[in-house]
Amino acid sequence: MNIGEQAFAPRRPASAGAWCACGLLLLAISSSGSARAADPANAASRAAPLAVRVLIINLFSLEAAPWLEALRPTQDIPVPGLSSDYPMVRCNSDAVCQMTTGMGHANAAASMMAVLYSGAFDLRKTYFVIAGIAGIDPLRGTIGSAAWARYAVDSGIAHEIDARELPHGWQDGYFGVLTDAPDQVPRFDYRTEVFRLDEVLLQKALALSHSATLEDSEDIRAYRQHYSRAPANQPPTVIQCDTLSGDTWWSGRRLGDHARRWTGLLTDGKGVYCTTQQEDNATLNALTRGSRSGLIDLRRVAVLRTGSDFDRPYPHQGVLESMQAQRALEGAVRISAGNLVRAGMPLVEAIVRDWSLWQDGVPQR
């Protein structure tokens, strides 16, 4: 299966051979009997599923707010099983919809599954844009940078040894499940450890958004000057690098170095870590389940993360001091959430404007 045919799939180690389809071949869509959702206004009535062109997936309200302002939804569709904090999928007249999952692995997976199997939506030709804020590696970006991912790697599926009890020569206490050393590639028994996004859609998203003007703020400009190297001390731009999922909010140089090594290890050296967040592997796994049911096309999924804070201190700054100082930056969450729209909207607008070209797959030109 070549890249053009493959969406994302959990990876097997190099010794096990090439990327494993592992049951993720896109299923043929049955032409019979699509599910129909109950009209919330009248439980006895039945409504045809809404054919969605783009679904924006945010994780909490501050990420959702700028998308809702830009999309101007005209229809709120309640979905059983969504978070009680975010019970609606909101759609506009262009069939662009937005959902908010709630933060963390569990909320992301549960909410995504609820929408996929609700019967309220026809998602077979839908493009999915997972859009959230994240910590960012100062070696790759800065606060406000917008990063499209090729790989999503789970950092939580691992052994951990207390840092005070490390074996001699180890740099950190993390190593693969059922391995004996940090440099050993683990088996991928969970099948959620690594996902690779579709390359054709990734390149199209980059091309459409590379010249986007990203927002910045005075307090962020001043703070980033504590970092001595670019791109950390430069204005934000649209970039391509990869994302690490895990429910623990971490910070620090050694943990940041681990994130770099772990991403490289699990992707055979092809992935480049730059953002850290909680949800993406969980959301991608739910979408994978949906693809196995013939509900979606995995080649139509993109992941966009913007930097809302640096994942490690600047030189001579303490880790706790770094965390406290960055929480006090009023512009950080605001500009990172706003830049999700600034970087992501060119893709959304292209899909809507040229739907005749996009409806059967990503245009080749």
C-alpha positions in Angstrom: 0.0 0.0 0.0 1.6 3.2 -1.0 1.4 6.6 0.7 -1.3 7.8 -1.6 -3.5 4.9 -0.7 -2.7 4.8 3.0 -4.2 7.0 5.6 -2.8 6.5 9.1 -2.1 3.2 10.7 -0.4 2.0 13.9 3.2 1.2 13.0 5.1 -2.1 13.6 8.8 -2.0 14.3 11.2 -2.1 11.4 12.2 -5.7 12.2 8.6 -6.7 11.6 8.6 -5.3 8.1 6.9 -2.4 6.4 4.0 -0.4 7.7 1.2 -2.7 8.7 -2.3 -2.1 7.3 -3.5 -4.1 10.4 -7.1 -4.2 9.3 -7.1 -0.5 8.3 -7.8 -1.0 4.7 -10.5 1.5 3.7 -13.7 -0.4 3.6 -16.1 -0.4 0.7 -19.2 1.7 1.5 -22.4 -0.2 1.4 -25.0 1.5 -0.7 -27.9 0.1 1.4 -29.7 1.4 4.4 -27.6 4.3 5.9 -28.4 5.0 9.6 -30.9 7.8 10.3 -30.9 10.0 13.3 -33.9 10.9 15.5 -35.1 14.5 15.1 -34.5 16.0 18.6 -37.7 18.1 18.3 -39.8 15.0 17.7 -38.6 11.6 18.8 -41.0 9.9 16.5 -39.8 11.6 13.4 -36.7 10.6 11.4 -34.2 13.0 9.6 -31.7 12.2 6.9 -28.1 12.3 8.1 -26.3 15.6 7.4 -23.6 15.2 4.7 -20.7 17.1 6.3 -17.9 18.5 4.2 -15.5 19.5 7.0 -15.6 18.6 10.7 -13.4 20.8 13.0 -12.5 18.9 16.2 -11.5 21.1 19.1 -10.8 19.9 22.7 -12.0 22.7 24.9 -14.0 25.9 24.8 -11.1 28.4 24.3 -10.0 26.5 21.1 -13.6 26.3 19.9 -14.5 30.0 20.3 -12.5 31.4 17.4 -13.7 28.6 15.1 -17.3 29.3 16.0 -16.8 33.0 15.4 -15.4 32.3 11.9 -17.8 29.6 10.9 -21.0 31.3 12.1 -23.0 28.1 12.6 -26.7 28.1 11.9 -27.6 24.7 13.3 -27.0 23.0 16.6 -27.3 19.2 16.6 -27.4 17.4 19.9 -25.6 14.1 20.0 -26.1 11.6 22.8 -22.8 10.5 24.3 -21.1 13.9 23.9 -19.7 15.6 27.0 -22.3 17.4 29.0 -20.2 20.5 28.7 -20.2 20.3 24.9 -23.4 18.4 23.9 -23.8 19.9 20.4 -22.2 19.6 17.0 -22.6 23.0 15.4 -22.9 23.4 11.6 -23.1 26.2 9.1 -24.8 26.6 5.8 -21.7 25.3 4.0 -21.9 22.0 5.8 -18.8 22.8 7.9 -19.3 21.6 11.4 -17.5 21.9 14.7 -17.4 19.7 17.8 -15.7 20.0 21.1 -14.6 16.7 22.7 -13.5 17.7 26.2 -9.8 17.4 27.2 -7.8 14.3 27.6 -7.6 10.8 26.1 -10.8 9.5 27.6 -13.0 12.5 26.6 -11.6 12.7 23.1 -12.1 9.0 22.3 -15.6 8.9 23.8 -16.9 12.1 22.1 -15.5 11.1 18.7 -17.1 7.7 18.9 -20.4 9.3 19.9 -20.4 11.4 16.8 -19.2 8.7 14.4 -21.9 6.2 15.5 -24.7 8.7 16.1 -26.3 8.2 12.7 -26.9 12.0 12.6 -24.1 12.6 10.0 -23.0 11.2 6.7 -19.2 11.4 7.2 -18.1 9.2 4.3 -16.7 12.2 2.3 -15.9 14.5 5.3 -12.6 16.1 5.9 -11.6 16.1 9.6 -9.3 18.8 11.0 -8.2 18.1 14.6 -7.2 21.6 15.8 -5.8 22.3 19.3 -3.1 24.1 21.2 0.0 22.4 22.6 3.3 22.8 24.2 6.1 23.4 21.7 9.8 22.5 21.4 11.8 25.8 21.1 14.1 24.0 18.7 11.2 23.7 16.2 8.8 26.6 16.8 7.6 29.3 19.1 4.5 30.4 20.9 1.9 30.9 18.2 3.5 28.6 15.6 1.1 26.4 13.8 2.3 22.8 13.1 0.7 20.3 10.7 1.6 16.8 11.8 2.7 13.8 9.8 3.0 11.5 12.8 1.1 11.3 16.1 3.0 9.4 18.8 1.7 8.2 22.2 4.2 8.9 25.0 2.1 7.3 27.7 2.4 3.6 26.6 5.7 2.9 28.2 7.6 1.6 31.2 8.7 4.3 33.7 11.5 4.0 36.3 11.7 6.7 39.0 14.4 9.2 37.9 16.2 8.8 41.2 16.7 5.1 40.6 17.9 5.1 37.0 20.3 2.4 35.8 23.8 3.7 35.0 24.0 5.6 31.7 20.3 6.1 31.2 19.2 9.6 30.4 15.6 9.2 31.6 13.4 6.5 33.1 11.2 5.8 30.1 11.4 2.7 27.8 9.2 0.7 25.7 6.7 -1.8 27.1 8.3 -5.3 27.5 11.8 -4.0 26.4 14.9 -3.7 28.6 16.5 -0.4 27.5 15.5 3.0 26.1 16.9 2.4 22.6 14.9 -0.8 22.0 11.8 -0.4 19.7 8.8 -2.0 21.5 6.2 -4.2 20.1 3.1 -2.2 19.0 0.5 -4.4 20.7 -1.8 -1.5 21.6 -2.1 -0.5 17.9 -2.4 3.1 19.0 1.2 4.0 19.6 1.9 5.7 16.3 -0.4 7.1 13.6 0.8 8.5 10.3 -1.4 11.0 8.6 -2.1 11.1 4.8 0.8 12.7 3.0 -1.2 14.1 0.1 -3.6 16.0 2.4 -0.7 17.1 4.6 1.2 18.6 1.7 -2.0 20.3 0.5 -2.7 21.8 3.9 0.9 23.1 4.1 0.7 24.6 0.6 -2.6 26.4 1.4 -1.5 27.7 4.8 2.2 28.4 4.5 1.8 32.1 3.8 -0.9 32.6 6.5 -0.4 35.7 8.7 -0.3 34.5 12.2 -1.3 36.6 15.2 1.3 37.7 17.8 1.2 39.8 21.0 3.6 42.1 22.9 3.9 40.0 26.0 4.8 36.9 23.9 7.4 38.9 21.8 9.1 40.0 25.0 9.1 36.5 26.6 10.4 34.7 23.6 13.5 36.9 23.5 14.8 35.0 26.6 15.5 32.1 24.1 18.8 32.6 22.4 18.1 30.7 19.2 15.6 30.7 16.3 12.9 29.8 15.8 12.0 30.2 19.5 12.8 33.9 19.5 11.2 34.6 16.1 7.6 35.4 15.1 5.3 32.4 14.6 5.0 30.7 11.3 3.3 27.6 9.8 5.5 24.6 10.0 5.5 20.8 9.6 6.6 18.7 12.5 5.1 16.0 14.7 3.0 15.7 17.8 3.3 13.7 21.0 0.2 12.6 22.9 0.0 11.9 26.7 -2.3 12.9 29.5 0.5 14.1 31.8 1.3 17.8 31.6 5.1 17.8 31.6 7.8 20.4 31.3 11.6 20.4 31.4 14.7 19.9 29.4 15.2 16.2 30.1 11.6 15.3 29.5 11.8 17.4 26.3 14.8 15.5 25.2 13.0 12.3 25.9 10.1 13.5 23.7 12.5 14.0 20.8 14.1 10.6 21.2 10.8 8.8 21.7 9.3 10.3 18.6 12.4 9.3 16.6 12.5 5.8 18.0 8.8 5.0 17.3 9.0 6.3 13.8 12.3 4.8 12.6 13.9 8.2 12.8 11.4 9.7 10.3 9.3 11.7 12.8 10.4 15.1 14.2 8.9 16.0 17.6 7.7 19.5 18.1 4.3 19.6 19.9 3.0 17.9 23.0 -0.7 17.5 23.8 -3.2 15.0 25.3 -5.7 13.8 22.8 -4.6 13.2 19.2 -3.8 9.5 19.4 -7.2 8.9 21.1 -9.1 10.8 18.5 -7.2 9.1 15.7 -8.0 5.7 17.2 -11.7 6.5 17.3 -11.5 7.6 13.7 -9.7 4.4 12.8 -12.6 2.5 14.4 -15.0 4.5 12.3 -13.1 3.7 9.1 -13.3 0.0 9.8 -17.1 0.4 10.0 -17.1 2.2 6.6 -18.2 5.5 8.1 -15.2 7.7 7.1 -12.2 7.9 4.8 -8.9 8.1 6.8 -7.1 9.8 4.0 -9.2 12.9 4.9 -7.8 13.5 8.4 -5.4 16.3 9.3 -3.9 17.3 12.6 -3.0 21.0 13.4 -1.5 22.1 16.7 -0.4 25.6 17.7 2.2 26.4 20.4 0.7 27.9 23.5 3.8 27.5 25.7 7.4 26.2 25.5 7.9 22.7 26.7 11.1 23.6 28.5 12.7 26.7 30.2 15.0 29.2 28.6 18.7 29.1 29.6 19.3 29.5 33.4 15.5 29.4 34.1 14.1 26.9 36.5 11.3 24.5 35.3 8.8 25.6 37.9 9.7 29.2 37.3 9.1 28.6 33.5 5.7 27.1 34.1 4.6 30.0 36.4 5.9 32.6 34.0 4.2 31.2 31.0 0.8 30.8 32.8 1.0 34.6 33.4 1.3 35.4 29.7 -2.1 36.7 28.8 -1.6 36.5 25.1 -0.4 32.9 24.9 -3.7 31.0 24.8 -5.4 33.7 22.9 -3.0 33.9 20.0 -2.5 30.1 19.8 -6.2 29.5 19.7 -6.7 32.2 17.1 -3.9 30.9 15.0 -5.6 27.5 14.7 -8.2 29.4 12.5 -5.6 31.5 10.7 -3.6 28.4 9.7 -6.5 26.0 9.3 -9.1 28.1 7.5 -7.3 28.2 4.1 -7.8 24.4 3.9 -11.4 24.6 5.0 -12.2 27.4 2.6 -10.5 25.5 -0.3 -12.6 22.4 0.4 -15.8 24.4 0.5 -15.1 26.6 -2.4 -14.0 23.8 -4.7 -16.1 21.0 -3.4 -16.5 19.5 -6.9 -12.7 18.9 -6.9 -12.4 17.7 -3.2 -15.5 15.5 -2.8 -13.8 12.5 -4.4 -10.4 13.0 -2.7 -7.6 15.5 -2.3 -7.0 17.3 -5.6 -3.6 16.4 -7.1 -3.0 20.0 -8.3 
